[in-house]
């Protein structure tokens, strides 16, 4: 991690010739050459002319995964209008397009995606490549909606791969190691409404013991807290109207809903939070943060680990015990934590590959050295539970044994890109090819 000043908006480097920093200002890109392609042909030429290439989207990664000493290729300039195919049930989008733009386009046409992430500002290709997810124990990661990928290969030529082909499950969450994704086809469905309500009647310790009931109790459930009973614990419940994901007994037993006009204690005040208390389109309720506002806290660092749902109570207890043992040190670095459920999938490097999953997310204050030291302590606490780190967030420990299909992905990467054009030090570490 490299410290940098910033207000939460990325420094693009345009005009100065450099790539600038990530969204939160926590990583300054080291690329020797920065290209923001305006056309597909320009992107292809940049790949052909480069020995090493990494891809840059909406800059929401918190580590060096997107960086390179070679060419940093920015594809956000290739975004165009999404193409909806109602008959096939898909929409084709440019890889650099933010989910917010895709969602608005689909909602205007009475169409929807199954889920969205907390931040609708992230690009489709970047979220797909890093295994980014939304919320809901019955919902898979965002990349599970991908039906087809179009990529620029290391030779600069276009190739496509579709669901059902032998290498497809290894090509979705691919860390940018297989090529530059220029377009994706996503599964779509008819539009639907969602209502989100906030509950604050459960304590942190009660949530930990009842996590197996809490997370599956609605279409999308997020638990916000700070790993103790003294600070507020809030549960954001998103109900899909029209049948699927009705409220469970936890939220229909007389528990009081926090009034919609009352700001969340854990996420703070402001008009950047999506509307609570009244139904609205999926596109405006499934994210936590509004797409037309500055997202989240801005000056922050994020970490996230994924454990099997069966291990979630013990894993949560372990981090809760760690928070107590640090005598306020963890609490001083933490802005908020969020706990969510994710449905299992078959994508090789997905955080939920092969197991029903619970995600433990940490939003830290922007103090890189202190956060990294605490990250190592969290990883020690989670070590017995085979945690998988979010590829685009801050982590230190990597255990290849926690990703059973990693050997298959290594073979695929070496076959598709034998010269390692699209790899960097972080990808080499994952592949064991440093």
C-alpha positions as CSV (number, residue, x, y, z in Angstrom):
1,X,0.0,0.0,0.0
2,X,1.2,3.5,-0.8
3,X,-0.1,6.4,1.1
4,X,-1.4,9.4,-0.9
5,X,-3.5,12.4,-0.2
6,X,-7.0,12.6,-1.7
7,X,-10.6,13.4,-1.0
8,X,-12.0,10.0,-2.2
9,X,-12.2,11.0,-5.9
10,X,-9.5,9.3,-8.0
11,X,-6.6,11.3,-9.5
12,X,-6.7,10.3,-13.1
13,X,-3.4,11.7,-14.1
14,X,-4.8,12.9,-17.4
15,X,-3.0,16.0,-18.5
16,X,0.1,15.1,-16.4
17,X,0.7,11.9,-18.3
18,X,0.5,9.6,-15.2
19,X,-2.2,7.3,-13.9
20,X,-2.7,8.9,-10.5
21,X,-4.2,7.0,-7.6
22,X,-7.0,4.7,-6.8
23,X,-10.4,6.0,-5.7
24,X,-9.5,6.2,-2.0
25,X,-6.1,7.7,-2.5
26,X,-4.4,4.8,-0.8
27,X,-2.4,3.5,-3.8
28,X,-0.3,5.5,-6.3
29,X,0.0,3.6,-9.5
30,X,3.6,3.0,-10.6
31,X,3.0,2.3,-14.3
32,X,5.7,3.4,-16.7
33,X,3.0,4.1,-19.3
34,X,-0.6,5.0,-18.9
35,X,-3.1,4.6,-21.8
36,X,-6.8,5.6,-21.6
37,X,-8.0,4.0,-24.8
38,X,-10.7,5.8,-26.7
39,X,-11.3,3.0,-29.3
40,X,-11.0,-0.7,-29.3
41,X,-8.3,-0.5,-31.9
42,X,-6.3,1.8,-29.6
43,X,-6.6,-0.7,-26.8
44,X,-5.5,-3.5,-29.1
45,X,-2.4,-1.5,-30.2
46,X,-1.5,-0.7,-26.6
47,X,-1.4,-4.5,-25.8
48,X,0.6,-5.3,-28.9
49,X,3.2,-2.7,-28.1
50,X,3.6,-3.7,-24.4
51,X,5.6,-6.5,-22.7
52,X,3.5,-6.1,-19.6
53,X,-0.1,-4.8,-19.3
54,X,-2.6,-4.4,-16.5
55,X,-6.1,-3.1,-16.6
56,X,-7.6,-0.1,-14.8
57,X,-11.3,0.4,-14.4
58,X,-13.1,2.6,-11.9
59,X,-10.1,2.4,-9.4
60,X,-11.9,0.7,-6.5
61,X,-9.2,-1.8,-5.7
62,X,-7.2,-1.1,-2.6
63,X,-4.0,-3.0,-3.4
64,X,-1.5,-3.3,-6.3
65,X,-3.6,-5.9,-8.2
66,X,-4.2,-3.5,-11.0
67,X,-0.7,-2.0,-11.1
68,X,2.3,-2.7,-13.3
69,X,5.7,-1.2,-14.2
70,X,4.6,-1.7,-17.8
71,X,1.5,-0.3,-19.4
72,X,-1.6,0.5,-17.4
73,X,-4.5,0.3,-19.8
74,X,-7.7,2.2,-18.8
75,X,-10.8,0.9,-20.7
76,X,-13.4,3.2,-19.1
77,X,-13.3,5.4,-22.2
78,X,-14.8,2.5,-24.3
79,X,-18.1,2.5,-22.4
80,X,-21.0,2.8,-24.8
81,X,-24.8,2.2,-24.6
82,X,-25.6,-1.3,-23.3
83,X,-27.3,-3.6,-25.8
84,X,-30.3,-5.6,-24.5
85,X,-31.4,-8.9,-26.1
86,X,-34.7,-9.7,-24.5
87,X,-35.1,-12.9,-26.4
88,X,-31.8,-14.4,-25.1
89,X,-32.2,-12.8,-21.7
90,X,-28.9,-10.9,-21.8
91,X,-27.5,-7.5,-21.9
92,X,-24.1,-6.8,-23.6
93,X,-22.0,-4.1,-21.8
94,X,-18.6,-2.6,-22.2
95,X,-16.2,-3.8,-19.5
96,X,-15.5,-0.3,-18.2
97,X,-19.1,0.6,-17.7
98,X,-20.2,1.3,-14.1
99,X,-23.0,-0.9,-12.8
100,X,-25.0,2.3,-12.1
101,X,-25.2,3.0,-15.8
102,X,-26.1,-0.5,-16.7
103,X,-28.8,-0.6,-14.0
104,X,-30.4,2.6,-15.1
105,X,-30.4,1.5,-18.7
106,X,-32.1,-1.8,-17.8
107,X,-34.6,-0.3,-15.4
108,X,-35.8,2.2,-18.1
109,X,-36.7,-0.9,-20.2
110,X,-38.4,-2.9,-17.4
111,X,-35.4,-5.3,-17.0
112,X,-33.2,-6.1,-14.0
113,X,-30.1,-7.9,-12.8
114,X,-30.4,-10.4,-10.0
115,X,-28.1,-8.3,-7.7
116,X,-25.9,-5.3,-7.3
117,X,-22.9,-4.5,-5.1
118,X,-22.9,-2.0,-2.2
119,X,-21.3,0.5,-4.5
120,X,-22.9,0.9,-7.9
121,X,-20.0,3.0,-9.1
122,X,-17.7,0.0,-9.8
123,X,-17.1,-1.2,-13.3
124,X,-18.6,-4.5,-14.5
125,X,-15.3,-6.0,-15.7
126,X,-13.4,-4.9,-12.6
127,X,-16.0,-6.3,-10.3
128,X,-16.1,-9.5,-12.3
129,X,-12.3,-10.0,-12.3
130,X,-12.0,-9.6,-8.6
131,X,-15.0,-11.7,-7.5
132,X,-16.9,-8.7,-6.1
133,X,-20.3,-9.5,-4.7
134,X,-23.6,-8.1,-3.3
135,X,-25.6,-9.4,-0.4
136,X,-28.0,-12.3,0.1
137,X,-27.4,-15.9,1.1
138,X,-29.4,-16.9,-2.0
139,X,-27.5,-14.6,-4.4
140,X,-24.2,-15.5,-6.1
141,X,-21.3,-13.1,-6.7
142,X,-21.8,-10.5,-9.5
143,X,-19.6,-12.4,-11.9
144,X,-22.0,-15.4,-11.8
145,X,-24.3,-13.4,-14.1
146,X,-21.7,-13.4,-16.8
147,X,-22.7,-15.5,-19.8
148,X,-20.0,-14.4,-22.3
149,X,-16.7,-12.6,-22.3
150,X,-14.9,-10.7,-25.1
151,X,-11.2,-10.2,-24.4
152,X,-8.1,-8.7,-26.1
153,X,-5.5,-11.5,-25.9
154,X,-1.7,-11.0,-25.4
155,X,-1.3,-10.9,-29.2
156,X,-3.7,-8.0,-29.4
157,X,-6.4,-10.1,-31.1
158,X,-10.0,-10.4,-29.9
159,X,-11.4,-13.7,-28.6
160,X,-14.6,-14.7,-26.9
161,X,-15.5,-17.4,-24.4
162,X,-19.1,-18.3,-23.4
163,X,-20.8,-20.2,-20.6
164,X,-20.6,-24.0,-21.2
165,X,-17.2,-23.9,-22.9
166,X,-14.4,-25.8,-21.0
167,X,-12.4,-22.8,-19.8
168,X,-15.3,-20.5,-19.0
169,X,-15.6,-21.1,-15.2
170,X,-11.9,-20.2,-15.0
171,X,-12.1,-17.1,-17.1
172,X,-14.7,-15.0,-15.2
173,X,-12.9,-14.3,-11.9
174,X,-9.5,-14.1,-13.6
175,X,-7.7,-11.2,-11.9
176,X,-7.0,-9.7,-15.3
177,X,-4.5,-12.4,-16.0
178,X,-6.1,-13.8,-19.2
179,X,-6.6,-10.6,-21.2
180,X,-8.3,-7.3,-21.3
181,X,-12.1,-7.7,-21.0
182,X,-13.8,-5.3,-23.4
183,X,-17.4,-6.6,-23.2
184,X,-19.5,-8.9,-21.2
185,X,-23.0,-10.5,-21.7
186,X,-24.9,-10.6,-18.4
187,X,-28.1,-12.5,-17.5
188,X,-31.1,-10.3,-17.0
189,X,-34.7,-10.8,-15.8
190,X,-37.9,-8.8,-15.5
191,X,-37.7,-5.7,-13.2
192,X,-38.8,-5.9,-9.6
193,X,-39.1,-3.7,-6.6
194,X,-37.2,-3.8,-3.3
195,X,-37.9,-2.3,0.1
196,X,-35.1,-1.9,2.6
197,X,-35.6,-1.5,6.3
198,X,-33.2,-1.1,9.2
199,X,-33.4,-3.0,12.5
200,X,-31.4,-2.3,15.6
201,X,-32.9,-4.6,18.1
202,X,-30.2,-7.3,18.0
203,X,-26.9,-7.0,19.9
204,X,-23.6,-7.9,18.2
205,X,-23.2,-11.1,20.4
206,X,-26.8,-12.1,19.5
207,X,-26.1,-11.7,15.8
208,X,-23.0,-13.8,16.1
209,X,-24.8,-16.7,17.7
210,X,-27.8,-16.4,15.3
211,X,-25.9,-15.6,12.1
212,X,-27.3,-18.7,10.4
213,X,-30.8,-17.4,10.9
214,X,-30.1,-13.7,10.3
215,X,-28.4,-13.8,6.9
216,X,-30.9,-16.0,5.0
217,X,-33.9,-14.1,6.5
218,X,-34.6,-11.9,3.5
219,X,-33.5,-11.4,-0.1
220,X,-30.5,-9.3,1.0
221,X,-29.3,-8.9,4.6
222,X,-26.3,-6.9,5.8
223,X,-25.1,-6.8,9.4
224,X,-23.2,-3.6,10.4
225,X,-21.2,-3.4,13.6
226,X,-17.9,-3.0,15.4
227,X,-17.3,-6.4,17.0
228,X,-18.7,-5.5,20.4
229,X,-22.0,-5.0,22.2
230,X,-21.2,-1.4,23.4
231,X,-21.3,0.1,19.9
232,X,-24.4,0.0,17.7
233,X,-25.3,-3.1,15.7
234,X,-27.6,-2.5,12.7
235,X,-29.2,-5.0,10.3
236,X,-30.2,-3.7,6.8
237,X,-32.9,-5.9,5.4
238,X,-33.8,-5.7,1.7
239,X,-37.0,-7.5,0.8
240,X,-37.7,-8.3,-2.8
241,X,-41.4,-7.7,-3.5
242,X,-43.6,-9.9,-5.5
243,X,-42.9,-13.3,-3.9
244,X,-39.2,-14.0,-3.6
245,X,-37.3,-13.2,-0.5
246,X,-40.2,-12.4,1.9
247,X,-39.4,-11.3,5.4
248,X,-38.5,-14.1,7.8
249,X,-39.6,-14.5,11.4
250,X,-36.7,-12.4,12.8
251,X,-38.2,-9.3,11.2
252,X,-41.9,-10.0,11.6
253,X,-42.1,-10.7,15.3
254,X,-42.8,-7.2,16.4
255,X,-39.3,-5.8,16.1
256,X,-39.3,-2.1,15.5
257,X,-38.0,-0.7,12.3
258,X,-35.7,2.2,12.6
259,X,-37.5,5.2,11.1
260,X,-36.4,5.9,7.6
261,X,-35.7,9.6,8.4
262,X,-33.2,8.4,11.1
263,X,-29.7,8.2,9.9
264,X,-27.8,4.9,10.2
265,X,-25.5,5.0,13.2
266,X,-23.0,2.7,11.5
267,X,-22.9,4.3,8.0
268,X,-23.4,7.8,9.2
269,X,-25.6,10.7,8.0
270,X,-25.9,12.1,4.5
271,X,-27.8,11.8,1.3
272,X,-25.4,9.3,-0.2
273,X,-27.3,6.3,1.3
274,X,-30.1,4.7,-0.7
275,X,-33.8,5.2,0.4
276,X,-35.2,3.1,3.2
277,X,-38.8,2.6,4.3
278,X,-40.6,2.6,0.9
279,X,-40.5,0.3,-2.1
280,X,-38.5,1.3,-5.1
281,X,-36.7,-0.2,-8.2
282,X,-34.1,-2.8,-7.6
283,X,-31.6,-0.4,-9.2
284,X,-32.1,2.2,-6.4
285,X,-32.4,-0.2,-3.4
286,X,-30.0,-3.1,-3.7
287,X,-26.9,-0.9,-3.5
288,X,-26.2,0.7,-0.1
289,X,-24.9,3.9,-1.7
290,X,-26.5,6.1,-4.3
291,X,-24.9,6.1,-7.7
292,X,-25.2,9.9,-8.1
293,X,-23.3,10.7,-4.9
294,X,-19.7,10.3,-3.6
295,X,-19.7,6.6,-2.4
296,X,-19.0,5.4,1.1
297,X,-16.5,7.2,3.3
298,X,-13.8,8.1,0.7
299,X,-10.6,8.2,2.8
300,X,-10.5,4.6,3.8
301,X,-8.9,1.2,3.4
302,X,-11.0,-2.0,2.9
303,X,-10.3,-5.6,3.7
304,X,-12.6,-8.6,3.4
305,X,-12.4,-12.3,4.0
306,X,-14.7,-15.2,3.1
307,X,-15.4,-18.3,5.2
308,X,-17.7,-21.2,4.8
309,X,-21.2,-20.5,6.2
310,X,-20.9,-23.5,8.5
311,X,-17.8,-21.8,10.0
312,X,-19.3,-18.4,10.3
313,X,-20.3,-18.4,14.0
314,X,-16.9,-19.6,15.1
315,X,-15.1,-17.2,12.8
316,X,-17.2,-14.2,14.0
317,X,-16.4,-15.2,17.6
318,X,-12.7,-15.4,16.9
319,X,-12.6,-11.8,15.5
320,X,-14.9,-10.6,18.3
321,X,-12.4,-12.1,20.8
322,X,-9.5,-10.4,18.9
323,X,-11.3,-7.1,19.1
324,X,-11.6,-7.4,22.9
325,X,-8.0,-8.6,23.3
326,X,-6.6,-5.5,21.4
327,X,-8.1,-3.3,24.2
328,X,-9.5,-0.8,21.7
329,X,-6.7,-0.9,19.1
330,X,-8.9,-2.6,16.5
331,X,-11.8,-0.4,17.3
332,X,-9.7,2.7,16.9
333,X,-8.7,1.7,13.3
334,X,-12.2,0.5,12.3
335,X,-14.8,2.6,10.7
336,X,-17.4,-0.2,10.4
337,X,-17.6,-3.9,9.6
338,X,-20.3,-5.6,7.4
339,X,-21.2,-9.3,7.4
340,X,-23.1,-10.8,4.5
341,X,-24.1,-14.1,3.0
342,X,-23.2,-15.4,-0.5
343,X,-24.5,-18.4,-2.4
344,X,-22.0,-21.0,-3.6
345,X,-20.9,-21.1,-7.3
346,X,-18.5,-23.0,-9.6
347,X,-16.2,-20.2,-10.7
348,X,-12.7,-21.3,-10.1
349,X,-11.3,-18.2,-8.2
350,X,-14.6,-17.0,-6.8
351,X,-14.6,-16.3,-3.0
352,X,-17.7,-18.6,-2.9
353,X,-16.4,-21.4,-5.1
354,X,-17.7,-24.7,-3.9
355,X,-19.2,-23.5,-0.6
356,X,-22.0,-21.5,0.9
357,X,-20.2,-18.4,2.2
358,X,-20.2,-15.6,4.7
359,X,-18.2,-12.4,4.0
360,X,-16.5,-10.4,6.8
361,X,-15.8,-6.9,5.5
362,X,-13.7,-4.2,7.3
363,X,-13.7,-0.5,6.4
364,X,-10.5,0.9,8.1
365,X,-9.3,4.4,8.6
366,X,-6.6,5.4,6.2
367,X,-3.6,4.5,8.3
368,X,-1.8,2.0,6.0
369,X,0.9,0.8,8.4
370,X,-1.3,0.3,11.4
371,X,-4.0,-1.3,9.2
372,X,-1.6,-3.8,7.7
373,X,-0.5,-4.8,11.2
374,X,-4.1,-5.3,12.3
375,X,-4.9,-7.2,9.1
376,X,-2.2,-9.7,10.0
377,X,-3.8,-10.2,13.4
378,X,-7.3,-10.7,11.8
379,X,-5.8,-13.2,9.5
380,X,-4.3,-15.1,12.4
381,X,-7.7,-15.2,14.1
382,X,-9.4,-16.5,10.9
383,X,-6.6,-19.0,10.0
384,X,-8.5,-22.1,11.3
385,X,-11.4,-21.4,9.0
386,X,-9.7,-21.5,5.6
387,X,-10.4,-17.8,4.8
388,X,-10.2,-16.5,1.3
389,X,-9.3,-12.8,0.9
390,X,-11.0,-10.4,-1.5
391,X,-8.6,-10.1,-4.4
392,X,-9.0,-6.3,-4.7
393,X,-8.7,-5.4,-1.0
394,X,-5.9,-5.3,1.6
395,X,-4.6,-8.6,2.8
396,X,-1.3,-10.1,3.6
397,X,-1.6,-13.9,3.9
398,X,-2.3,-16.1,0.9
399,X,-2.8,-19.8,1.2
400,X,-3.3,-21.6,-2.2
401,X,-4.8,-24.5,-0.5
402,X,-7.9,-22.4,0.2
403,X,-8.6,-22.3,-3.5
404,X,-9.0,-25.9,-4.6
405,X,-9.2,-25.0,-8.4
406,X,-6.1,-22.7,-8.4
407,X,-4.0,-25.4,-10.1
408,X,-6.5,-25.5,-13.0
409,X,-6.4,-21.7,-13.2
410,X,-2.6,-21.7,-13.2
411,X,-2.6,-24.1,-16.2
412,X,-5.2,-22.0,-18.0
413,X,-3.2,-18.8,-17.5
414,X,0.0,-20.3,-18.7
415,X,-1.7,-21.7,-21.8
416,X,-3.6,-18.5,-22.7
417,X,-0.7,-16.1,-21.8
418,X,2.5,-18.1,-21.7
419,X,4.7,-14.9,-21.7
420,X,2.8,-13.5,-18.7
421,X,1.8,-10.3,-20.6
422,X,-1.1,-9.7,-18.3
423,X,0.5,-10.7,-15.0
424,X,2.2,-8.7,-12.3
425,X,3.8,-9.5,-9.0
426,X,0.5,-10.0,-7.2
427,X,-0.8,-12.4,-9.9
428,X,2.5,-14.2,-9.9
429,X,2.3,-14.7,-6.2
430,X,-1.2,-16.2,-6.5
431,X,-0.2,-18.5,-9.4
432,X,3.1,-19.4,-7.7
433,X,5.0,-18.3,-10.8
434,X,7.0,-15.4,-9.3
